[in-house]
Amino acid sequence: MAGDRTYPLWAFLLGSGLRIGELVCLRWTNVDLARRSVHVVEFVSTLGHDLVPSSGKSRDAVRTIELDEEQASSCRVRRQRLRVH
């Protein structure tokens, strides 16, 4: 799986504990690689085949999570490939 192009995405998802509806809404502006943290502030849920804005699954849904060095490194590589600043 490590050679698969989607590996960094799955590794980040599983390692961070984010829900898919949180990952879908994650923006680079909410990723702080210098501090190795992610600010989870937007959410979506599925309604049939549609994605709809959501307030999150709990009152603690808005949060900051810490990234380990491997996750942060994976994000840096992905960001470079996308050329996002």
C-alpha positions as CSV (number, residue, x, y, z in Angstrom):
1,M,0.0,0.0,0.0
2,A,2.9,2.4,0.6
3,G,3.5,2.7,-3.2
4,D,-0.2,3.6,-3.8
5,R,-0.8,7.2,-4.7
6,T,-3.6,7.4,-2.1
7,Y,-1.4,6.1,0.7
8,P,-0.6,9.5,2.3
9,L,-4.3,10.3,2.4
10,W,-5.2,7.0,4.2
11,A,-2.2,7.2,6.5
12,F,-3.2,10.7,7.5
13,L,-6.8,9.8,8.0
14,L,-6.0,6.7,10.1
15,G,-3.2,8.3,12.0
16,S,-5.0,11.6,12.8
17,G,-8.4,10.1,13.9
18,L,-10.3,12.5,11.7
19,R,-13.7,11.4,10.4
20,I,-14.1,11.3,6.6
21,G,-16.6,14.2,6.9
22,E,-13.9,16.2,8.6
23,L,-11.2,15.3,6.1
24,V,-13.4,16.2,3.2
25,C,-13.7,19.8,4.5
26,L,-10.1,20.2,5.6
27,R,-8.4,23.2,4.0
28,W,-4.7,24.0,3.9
29,T,-5.4,27.2,5.8
30,N,-6.3,25.0,8.8
31,V,-3.1,23.0,8.6
32,D,-0.2,24.4,10.6
33,L,2.9,22.4,9.6
34,A,5.2,24.6,11.7
35,R,3.3,23.7,14.8
36,R,2.3,20.2,13.5
37,S,-1.4,20.8,14.1
38,V,-4.7,20.7,12.3
39,H,-7.6,22.9,13.2
40,V,-10.9,20.9,12.6
41,V,-13.6,23.5,12.1
42,E,-15.7,22.4,9.1
43,F,-17.8,19.2,8.6
44,V,-20.1,17.5,6.2
45,S,-22.4,14.5,6.5
46,T,-24.0,12.4,3.9
47,L,-27.7,12.6,3.1
48,G,-28.4,9.9,0.5
49,H,-25.7,10.6,-2.1
50,D,-25.2,14.2,-1.2
51,L,-22.8,15.9,1.1
52,V,-24.4,18.5,3.4
53,P,-22.8,20.9,5.8
54,S,-22.9,19.6,9.4
55,S,-22.1,21.0,12.9
56,G,-20.1,17.9,13.7
57,K,-20.9,14.7,15.6
58,S,-20.5,16.2,19.1
59,R,-20.1,19.5,21.0
60,D,-16.3,18.9,21.0
61,A,-16.2,18.5,17.2
62,V,-14.3,21.8,16.7
63,R,-10.8,21.0,17.9
64,T,-7.1,21.1,17.2
65,I,-5.3,17.8,16.8
66,E,-1.5,17.3,16.9
67,L,0.3,15.6,14.1
68,D,3.3,13.4,14.6
69,E,6.4,14.0,12.4
70,E,5.5,11.4,9.9
71,Q,2.0,12.9,9.4
72,A,3.4,16.4,9.1
73,S,6.0,15.2,6.6
74,S,3.4,13.5,4.5
75,C,1.4,16.7,4.5
76,R,4.5,18.7,3.4
77,V,5.0,16.4,0.5
78,R,1.4,16.5,-0.5
79,R,1.4,20.3,-0.3
80,Q,4.5,20.6,-2.5
81,R,2.9,18.3,-5.1
82,L,-0.2,20.5,-5.1
83,R,1.9,23.6,-5.0
84,V,-0.3,25.1,-2.3
85,H,1.2,27.9,-0.2
